[in-house]
Structures are given as C-alpha cells and as structure tokens.
Amino acid sequence: MNDDPSPSDRAGSKRWYIVALLVAYSYMTWFNRVSISVAYAEHIKDETGIAPVAMGWVYSAFLIAYTIFMTPGGWLIDRRGPWFALMIMGFGSAVFGIMTGLAGMSALVSAGSMFVALLGIRTAMGVFTAPIYPAASRAIANWVPPGQRILANGFVQGAAALGIASTFHLFGTLMDFVGWQTAFLISGAVTAFLALAWTILAADHPTLSAARLRSADLAQESEICNLTSEMRDGTPWYTLLRDRNLVLLTFSYAAVGYVEYLFFFWAQYYFKDVLDLPKEESRTYSMILTLALAGGMITGGWLADRLRLSFTGRWSRTAVPMVGLAASGAFLLVGVRFESLAAMVTFLSLALVAVGAAEAPTWTLAVELGGRHGGTAAAICNTSGNAVGLVAPILTPAVSAWITNHFAVGERIGWQWAISLGSASAIVGAILWFFIAPENRGRES
C-alpha cells in the first residue's frame, strides 16, 4: 500500500504554510512602516525639532515611492512570480529599516541633515516594499481554492493591522530599553531573517508546481477567473485600465486607503499631543484602533467567503465592502466628536472594523478580474489606495492648522474637522461599490 501523500494532499498542506509566511511578512512590513511615526512622537520630534508637517513629508515620501512603483511591481510579479518579488521586497525592506536607525547618528543630527536622510531612506524603502500585497494576493490565488481566498486575504491584511497595533507598545518598549536608533536596527534584522526564511522555505519547486496544477480544487477557478482568463490571455496588461469594474474597484480602494492612512500615522499623535494623554495611554488607544481594524479585515473576509458560498449574484460579492464603508463613514463622523474618551475610542474602533471589512473582498476581486494579469490588477488597485492614502499624512495636520488659525478655534476642533474628511471618503467608496458588477465580464472603453 502506498502511504505517500497525494499531490492534492501535499498542495493542501503547503497552501496554509504559504499563507502563514505571507501573514508574517505582512505583519513585519507594516511594523517597519509605522515604527517611524512612533519614534517621531516619542523621541525624534523633541530631539531634532523636525516639525509635524515636515515629518508628514517623510511619511508621504515612503508612500509616494510605494505608489509609483506599485504597478511596475505588479508587472514583476506576473513576469517572475510572487516568490521572487517577495524575496526582493523582504531584503530591501530590511536594509532600509536598518538605515532608518542609522539616520539618527549624531553627526547627521548635528549637521541638520537628518530630515534629508530620512526622506531618501524612506523613499527607497517604499520602492522595495511596493510588491508586498499584490504578490501576496497573487500567491493566494495560486495556492488557495476559491471558497477560502477572501478569508486568506483577510488574514494577510489583518496581520498588517496587527503589525501596526503592536508597534505602539512593542516598538515603544524596545525604544525604552535600547533607544530608537538601535530599535530600528533590531526590527531590520528580524525582517532580514524573515526574508531569508521566505527565500529558502517558500521556493516553489517544479514538482510542487505540477502537483498543484493536478490538484482538483486548486485547478478549479472562480466564476470570475473562468470568465476573464480566456479574454485576458492574449491581451497586454494595460488593457486592464479599460475594465469598468476594476476602475470602480480602484477608486473605491482609494477611499479605504485615505481612512486607514489617516489613523496609521496620526492616531498616536492625536491622543498624545492633541488630547494631551500620557504616553502609555496614547500607545494603548492607538493599539485598540488598529486591533479593531485587524478584526474587521479577518471578519470581513470570513463573512464575504460565506456569502459567496451561500448565494450567487453581485450582492454576494459586494454587500460586505459596500455596507462596511458606509457604516465606517457614519461611525467616524460621530465618534470623533464625543467628549467622552471611552465613547470616542469605541466609535472610532467601530469605524475601523467596518472599513477593514472592505479589504479582503477588494484584493480577492482585483486578482480575479485580472486573470493571468492578476498581480498587475491588484497593483493597479493598490496604487490608488496609496496615491490617495499618501495625501492623508500631509492633508490632516494642514487642514487642522488652517481651521484652527482661520476660525480661531482650539486645536482639538481643528483635528476633529480634519479627521472628518475620512468620513466623506468612506461614504464615496461605498457608493462606488454599488456600481461594481463582478458578474459582468465585459470591458467598457
């Protein structure tokens, strides 16, 4: 009797192993992104005198490069595969994470060059990090059967929020013990170790690829992949830009990006400097918000998968993100105006749960709409999320300062109005999902 596992069994066991590695990657890349804002709020601002608006440009430098190189990264994924793209991404993110700590050397600080150094380092980090989520979503489409893809994407996206949530306390505590410069060196080294693990353990051996292709459940494509693959096989990637559904999805994801980036970079500053809360409390409340986002991403993925398995038609694919974005706009508009801190944190958490529910359905649908250009389609979608998201770190403090000065109101009121822009963004995103028809295979020029 042959006790060797069948190709289907081997593929089945490895698919969640791959997902686990993607989850770890997602966690660490966001930990590296957000740690700069934690270091600024607790150390860099006081030690160097870099103003909040100037630091907003450092945050956005990463996002500008990340956005510009998103679609080229998608092309690389489709040409060389997600394993190669994620290997390059991991090592690049590690190197420039370490260099962020080196930018704090006394020579650069005393010479007044630290701001310029951070601009360059974070720009380069954005270039290398660009392929992370298109590559992860493409890998999931390759390995995970249709009925579990949204949940798998939800875990990967949720890990990003967990990385953000833990950064406030974990990176903050690390800075307390070893200083902010050394903390960046340690986080960079951890990222390099993860990149090495991915390089060695996630390499897709040709025999495994054959096994995967023979596996019945992985060979089975979703309804959308079946409809689009025949149409896409002989077409160049840029024809994706004429796909009405992908265009609507892309603009809707821009709304998600604005809301998320607003909180990623300014939540701790808002609690600590605007509301004048102690450092530990500001870390805790910032963590609560991003944990809520992670919960929304995973829950939204699970719920969207259940709807797709239980029902047919457009609403089975669009209901979760559409309702989530609409609810997020309402919770955000109300929550930021509470005087009670507990009520404020509760409603802002609900807003982030709701916006997080749109993440996994967006990534899954983008890859399916792209067919064999799935990596590029996901990259195009993510480009919009970051193109609009990069505006939030700059626009939020600028709008707050303008309202505070122009209307002679307190800083807290200025920040309330600035944060409320996220509510309008979420509602627009919900409206766009109403017009997405995934079952419609045609492109409209």
C-alpha positions as CSV (number, residue, x, y, z in Angstrom):
1,M,0.0,0.0,0.0
2,N,1.4,3.4,-0.9
3,D,1.3,5.7,2.1
4,D,2.8,8.7,0.2
5,P,0.6,11.7,0.3
6,S,-1.2,12.5,-2.9
7,P,-0.3,15.7,-4.9
8,S,-3.6,17.2,-3.7
9,D,-2.6,16.5,0.0
10,R,0.8,18.0,-0.4
11,A,-0.6,21.1,-2.1
12,G,-3.3,21.3,0.6
13,S,-0.8,21.2,3.5
14,K,1.6,23.7,1.8
15,R,-1.1,26.2,0.9
16,W,-1.7,27.3,4.6
17,Y,2.1,27.1,5.2
18,I,2.5,29.7,2.4
19,V,-0.3,31.8,3.9
20,A,1.4,31.7,7.3
21,L,4.6,33.0,5.8
22,L,2.6,35.8,4.0
23,V,1.0,36.7,7.3
24,A,4.4,37.0,8.9
25,Y,5.6,39.2,6.0
26,S,2.6,41.4,6.2
27,Y,3.0,41.9,9.9
28,M,6.6,42.8,9.7
29,T,6.4,45.2,6.7
30,W,3.8,47.3,8.5
31,F,5.7,47.2,11.8
32,N,8.6,48.7,9.9
33,R,6.4,51.3,8.2
34,V,4.7,52.6,11.3
35,S,7.6,52.5,13.7
36,I,8.9,55.8,12.3
37,S,5.7,57.6,13.5
38,V,6.1,56.0,17.0
39,A,9.8,57.1,17.1
40,Y,8.9,60.6,16.0
41,A,6.1,61.0,18.5
42,E,8.2,59.9,21.4
43,H,11.8,60.8,20.5
44,I,12.6,62.3,17.1
45,K,10.4,65.4,17.5
46,D,11.9,66.5,20.8
47,E,15.5,65.5,19.9
48,T,15.7,67.1,16.4
49,G,12.9,69.7,16.2
50,I,11.5,68.3,13.0
51,A,8.0,69.9,12.7
52,P,4.9,67.7,12.3
53,V,4.2,69.0,8.7
54,A,7.8,68.3,7.7
55,M,7.5,64.8,9.2
56,G,4.4,64.3,7.2
57,W,6.5,64.6,4.1
58,V,8.8,61.9,5.4
59,Y,5.8,59.6,5.9
60,S,4.5,60.5,2.4
61,A,7.9,60.0,0.8
62,F,7.5,56.3,1.5
63,L,4.0,56.3,0.2
64,I,4.9,58.3,-3.0
65,A,7.6,55.8,-3.9
66,Y,5.4,52.9,-2.8
67,T,2.6,54.1,-5.1
68,I,4.7,54.9,-8.1
69,F,6.4,51.5,-8.1
70,M,3.2,49.6,-7.4
71,T,2.2,48.8,-11.0
72,P,5.8,48.0,-12.0
73,G,5.9,45.7,-9.0
74,G,2.8,44.0,-10.3
75,W,4.4,43.5,-13.7
76,L,7.4,42.0,-11.9
77,I,5.1,39.6,-10.1
78,D,3.4,38.4,-13.2
79,R,6.7,38.0,-15.0
80,R,8.9,36.4,-12.3
81,G,6.3,35.1,-9.8
82,P,5.3,36.2,-6.3
83,W,8.2,34.2,-4.6
84,F,10.9,36.3,-6.4
85,A,9.1,39.6,-5.8
86,L,8.6,38.9,-2.1
87,M,12.2,37.8,-1.7
88,I,13.4,41.2,-3.1
89,M,10.9,43.1,-1.1
90,G,11.9,41.4,2.2
91,F,15.6,42.1,1.9
92,G,15.1,45.6,0.6
93,S,12.7,46.4,3.5
94,A,15.2,45.1,6.0
95,V,18.2,47.1,4.6
96,F,16.3,50.4,4.7
97,G,14.7,49.7,8.0
98,I,18.2,49.4,9.5
99,M,19.3,52.6,7.7
100,T,16.4,54.5,9.3
101,G,18.1,53.9,12.6
102,L,21.5,54.9,11.2
103,A,19.9,58.2,10.1
104,G,19.8,59.2,13.8
105,M,23.6,59.2,14.1
106,S,24.7,62.3,16.0
107,A,26.7,63.6,13.0
108,L,23.6,63.8,10.8
109,V,21.5,65.3,13.5
110,S,24.1,67.9,14.5
111,A,24.6,68.8,10.8
112,G,20.8,69.3,10.3
113,S,20.8,66.6,7.6
114,M,18.6,64.0,9.3
115,F,15.4,65.2,7.6
116,V,17.0,64.8,4.2
117,A,18.5,61.4,5.1
118,L,15.1,60.2,6.3
119,L,13.4,61.4,3.1
120,G,15.9,59.4,1.0
121,I,15.8,56.3,3.2
122,R,12.0,56.1,3.4
123,T,11.7,56.7,-0.3
124,A,13.9,53.8,-1.1
125,M,12.1,51.6,1.4
126,G,8.8,52.5,-0.3
127,V,10.3,51.3,-3.7
128,F,11.2,47.9,-2.3
129,T,8.1,47.4,-0.3
130,A,5.7,48.1,-3.2
131,P,5.1,44.4,-4.3
132,I,4.1,43.0,-0.9
133,Y,0.3,42.9,-1.2
134,P,-0.1,42.3,-4.9
135,A,2.4,39.5,-4.6
136,A,0.6,38.1,-1.6
137,S,-2.8,38.2,-3.2
138,R,-1.4,36.6,-6.3
139,A,0.2,33.8,-4.3
140,I,-3.1,33.2,-2.5
141,A,-4.9,33.0,-5.9
142,N,-2.3,30.4,-6.9
143,W,-2.5,28.3,-3.8
144,V,-5.9,28.7,-2.1
145,P,-9.2,27.4,-3.6
146,P,-11.9,30.0,-4.4
147,G,-14.0,29.3,-1.3
148,Q,-11.2,30.2,1.1
149,R,-9.4,33.0,-0.8
150,I,-11.1,36.0,0.8
151,L,-10.5,34.6,4.3
152,A,-6.8,34.0,3.4
153,N,-6.5,37.6,2.2
154,G,-8.3,38.7,5.3
155,F,-5.6,37.0,7.5
156,V,-2.8,38.7,5.4
157,Q,-4.5,42.1,5.6
158,G,-5.3,41.6,9.3
159,A,-1.7,40.8,10.0
160,A,-0.9,44.3,8.7
161,A,-3.2,45.9,11.2
162,L,-1.8,43.7,14.0
163,G,1.7,44.9,13.0
164,I,0.5,48.4,13.3
165,A,-1.3,47.8,16.6
166,S,1.7,46.1,18.2
167,T,4.2,48.8,17.0
168,F,3.0,51.3,19.5
169,H,3.7,49.2,22.5
170,L,6.3,46.8,21.2
171,F,8.5,49.3,19.3
172,G,7.9,51.9,22.1
173,T,9.1,49.4,24.8
174,L,12.0,48.5,22.6
175,M,13.0,52.1,22.3
176,D,12.7,52.5,26.1
177,F,15.3,49.8,26.6
178,V,17.8,50.3,23.7
179,G,17.0,53.7,22.2
180,W,15.2,54.5,19.0
181,Q,18.2,54.0,16.7
182,T,19.0,50.5,18.0
183,A,15.3,49.6,17.9
184,F,15.3,50.2,14.1
185,L,18.4,48.0,13.8
186,I,16.7,45.2,15.6
187,S,13.5,45.3,13.6
188,G,15.5,45.4,10.4
189,A,17.4,42.3,11.4
190,V,14.2,40.5,12.2
191,T,12.9,41.4,8.7
192,A,16.1,40.1,7.1
193,F,15.7,36.8,8.9
194,L,12.1,36.5,7.7
195,A,13.2,37.3,4.1
196,L,15.8,34.5,4.4
197,A,13.1,32.1,5.6
198,W,10.8,33.0,2.7
199,T,13.7,32.6,0.2
200,I,14.5,29.1,1.5
201,L,11.1,27.7,2.5
202,A,8.7,29.3,0.1
203,A,10.6,28.5,-3.1
204,D,8.1,26.7,-5.4
205,H,9.9,23.6,-6.6
206,P,8.8,22.4,-10.1
207,T,7.4,19.1,-8.8
208,L,5.3,21.0,-6.3
209,S,4.0,23.3,-9.1
210,A,3.0,20.2,-11.1
211,A,1.3,18.7,-8.1
212,R,-0.5,22.0,-7.5
213,L,-1.8,22.0,-11.1
214,R,-3.0,18.5,-10.8
215,S,-4.9,19.2,-7.6
216,A,-8.5,19.4,-8.5
217,D,-9.5,22.1,-6.0
218,L,-6.6,24.4,-6.9
219,A,-7.1,23.9,-10.7
220,Q,-10.7,25.0,-10.2
221,E,-11.0,28.7,-10.8
222,S,-13.7,31.0,-9.5
223,E,-16.5,32.2,-11.7
224,I,-14.8,35.4,-12.5
225,C,-11.4,33.8,-13.3
226,N,-13.2,31.4,-15.7
227,L,-14.9,34.3,-17.4
228,T,-11.9,36.6,-17.7
229,S,-8.9,34.2,-18.3
230,E,-10.0,33.4,-21.9
231,M,-10.4,37.1,-22.5
232,R,-7.1,38.2,-20.9
233,D,-4.7,35.6,-22.1
234,G,-3.9,37.3,-25.4
235,T,-4.1,40.9,-24.2
236,P,-1.4,43.2,-22.7
237,W,-1.7,44.3,-19.1
238,Y,-2.6,47.9,-19.8
239,T,-5.9,46.9,-21.3
240,L,-6.9,46.3,-17.6
241,L,-7.4,50.1,-17.4
242,R,-10.5,49.8,-19.6
243,D,-12.2,47.3,-17.3
244,R,-15.1,49.2,-15.8
245,N,-15.3,47.0,-12.7
246,L,-11.5,47.3,-12.0
247,V,-11.7,51.1,-12.4
248,L,-14.5,51.4,-9.9
249,L,-12.8,49.0,-7.5
250,T,-9.6,51.0,-7.8
251,F,-11.3,54.3,-6.9
252,S,-13.2,52.7,-4.0
253,Y,-10.0,51.3,-2.6
254,A,-8.6,54.8,-2.7
255,A,-11.3,55.8,-0.2
256,V,-10.2,52.9,2.1
257,G,-6.6,54.0,1.8
258,Y,-7.4,57.5,3.0
259,V,-9.2,56.4,6.1
260,E,-6.6,53.8,7.1
261,Y,-3.5,56.0,6.5
262,L,-5.1,58.9,8.4
263,F,-5.1,56.7,11.5
264,F,-1.9,54.8,10.8
265,F,0.2,57.9,11.0
266,W,-1.7,60.3,13.3
267,A,-3.6,58.3,15.8
268,Q,-0.9,58.3,18.5
269,Y,-0.1,61.9,17.9
270,Y,-3.8,62.8,18.2
271,F,-4.1,61.0,21.5
272,K,-0.8,62.2,23.0
273,D,-0.4,65.7,21.7
274,V,-3.9,66.9,20.8
275,L,-5.8,65.2,23.6
276,D,-2.8,65.5,26.0
277,L,-2.9,61.9,27.2
278,P,0.1,60.2,28.8
279,K,2.4,58.2,26.6
280,E,1.2,54.8,27.8
281,E,-2.4,55.7,27.3
282,S,-1.8,57.1,23.8
283,R,0.0,53.8,22.9
284,T,-2.9,51.7,24.2
285,Y,-5.7,53.6,22.5
286,S,-3.7,53.6,19.2
287,M,-3.3,49.9,19.6
288,I,-7.0,49.4,20.2
289,L,-7.9,51.2,17.0
290,T,-5.6,49.1,14.8
291,L,-6.6,45.9,16.5
292,A,-10.2,46.8,15.6
293,L,-9.0,47.2,12.0
294,A,-7.4,43.8,12.1
295,G,-10.6,42.2,13.4
296,G,-12.6,43.9,10.7
297,M,-10.3,42.6,8.0
298,I,-10.5,39.0,9.2
299,T,-14.2,39.1,10.0
300,G,-15.0,40.8,6.6
301,G,-13.0,38.0,4.8
302,W,-14.8,35.3,6.6
303,L,-18.3,36.8,6.1
304,A,-17.6,37.6,2.4
305,D,-16.5,33.9,1.8
306,R,-19.7,32.7,3.5
307,L,-21.8,34.9,1.3
308,R,-20.1,33.8,-1.9
309,L,-20.5,30.1,-1.0
310,S,-24.2,30.5,0.1
311,F,-25.5,33.0,-2.6
312,T,-25.0,33.9,-6.2
313,G,-25.1,37.2,-7.9
314,R,-23.4,40.6,-7.5
315,W,-24.6,41.2,-3.9
316,S,-22.8,38.1,-2.6
317,R,-19.6,39.8,-3.7
318,T,-20.3,43.5,-3.0
319,A,-22.5,43.6,0.1
320,V,-19.8,43.3,2.7
321,P,-17.5,46.1,1.4
322,M,-20.4,48.4,0.5
323,V,-22.1,48.2,3.9
324,G,-18.8,48.3,5.7
325,L,-17.6,51.5,4.1
326,A,-21.0,53.2,4.6
327,A,-21.0,52.2,8.3
328,S,-17.4,53.4,8.7
329,G,-18.3,56.8,7.4
330,A,-21.1,57.1,9.9
331,F,-19.2,55.9,12.9
332,L,-16.2,58.1,12.1
333,L,-18.3,61.3,11.7
334,V,-20.0,60.7,15.0
335,G,-17.1,59.2,17.0
336,V,-14.6,62.0,16.6
337,R,-17.0,64.5,18.2
338,F,-17.5,62.7,21.5
339,E,-16.2,64.4,24.6
340,S,-16.1,61.1,26.4
341,L,-12.8,59.3,25.7
342,A,-14.4,55.9,26.1
343,A,-17.2,56.7,23.6
344,M,-14.8,58.2,21.2
345,V,-12.5,55.2,21.1
346,T,-15.5,52.8,20.8
347,F,-17.0,54.6,17.8
348,L,-13.6,55.1,16.1
349,S,-12.9,51.4,16.6
350,L,-16.2,50.5,15.0
351,A,-15.3,52.8,12.1
352,L,-12.1,50.9,11.6
353,V,-13.8,47.5,12.0
354,A,-16.2,48.5,9.2
355,V,-13.6,49.9,6.8
356,G,-11.4,46.8,7.4
357,A,-14.2,44.6,6.2
358,A,-13.7,46.0,2.7
359,E,-10.0,45.0,2.4
360,A,-10.1,41.2,1.7
361,P,-13.0,41.4,-0.8
362,T,-11.2,44.1,-2.7
363,W,-7.9,42.2,-3.0
364,T,-9.6,39.0,-4.0
365,L,-11.8,40.6,-6.6
366,A,-8.9,42.5,-8.1
367,V,-6.8,39.4,-8.7
368,E,-9.9,37.6,-10.2
369,L,-10.7,40.5,-12.5
370,G,-7.1,40.5,-13.7
371,G,-6.9,36.8,-14.8
372,R,-3.4,36.0,-15.8
373,H,-2.5,39.7,-15.1
374,G,-3.8,39.3,-11.5
375,G,-0.7,40.7,-9.9
376,T,-0.8,43.8,-12.1
377,A,-4.5,44.2,-11.5
378,A,-4.0,44.1,-7.7
379,A,-1.1,46.5,-8.1
380,I,-3.3,49.0,-10.0
381,C,-5.9,48.8,-7.3
382,N,-3.4,49.3,-4.6
383,T,-1.8,52.2,-6.4
384,S,-5.0,54.2,-5.9
385,G,-5.3,53.2,-2.3
386,N,-1.8,54.6,-1.6
387,A,-2.0,57.5,-4.0
388,V,-4.9,58.9,-2.0
389,G,-3.6,57.5,1.2
390,L,-0.3,59.5,0.9
391,V,-2.4,62.6,0.9
392,A,-3.7,61.9,4.4
393,P,-0.4,62.3,6.4
394,I,0.0,65.8,4.8
395,L,-3.5,67.0,4.5
396,T,-4.7,66.1,8.0
397,P,-2.4,68.3,10.0
398,A,-2.6,71.0,7.3
399,V,-6.4,71.2,7.4
400,S,-6.3,71.1,11.2
401,A,-3.9,74.0,11.3
402,W,-5.9,76.0,8.8
403,I,-9.2,75.6,10.6
404,T,-7.6,76.3,14.0
405,N,-6.0,79.6,12.7
406,H,-8.7,80.7,10.3
407,F,-11.6,80.3,12.7
408,A,-9.7,80.9,15.9
409,V,-10.8,77.6,17.5
410,G,-9.0,75.1,19.7
411,E,-6.6,72.6,18.2
412,R,-8.9,69.7,19.1
413,I,-11.7,71.2,17.0
414,G,-9.3,71.6,14.1
415,W,-8.3,68.0,14.3
416,Q,-11.9,66.9,14.5
417,W,-12.7,68.5,11.2
418,A,-9.6,67.2,9.6
419,I,-10.3,63.6,10.7
420,S,-13.9,64.0,9.5
421,L,-12.7,64.1,5.9
422,G,-12.2,60.4,6.3
423,S,-15.9,60.0,6.8
424,A,-16.7,61.6,3.4
425,S,-14.0,59.4,1.8
426,A,-15.6,56.2,3.2
427,I,-19.1,57.1,2.0
428,V,-17.9,57.8,-1.5
429,G,-16.1,54.4,-1.5
430,A,-19.4,52.7,-0.5
431,I,-21.3,54.4,-3.4
432,L,-18.7,53.2,-5.9
433,W,-19.2,49.6,-4.8
434,F,-22.9,49.9,-5.6
435,F,-22.0,50.2,-9.3
436,I,-19.5,47.2,-9.4
437,A,-21.0,44.2,-11.2
438,P,-18.4,41.4,-10.9
439,E,-20.6,39.0,-13.0
440,N,-20.3,41.4,-16.0
441,R,-17.3,40.2,-17.9
442,G,-17.2,43.0,-20.4
443,R,-14.9,45.9,-20.5
444,E,-16.2,49.3,-21.3
445,S,-13.9,51.6,-23.2
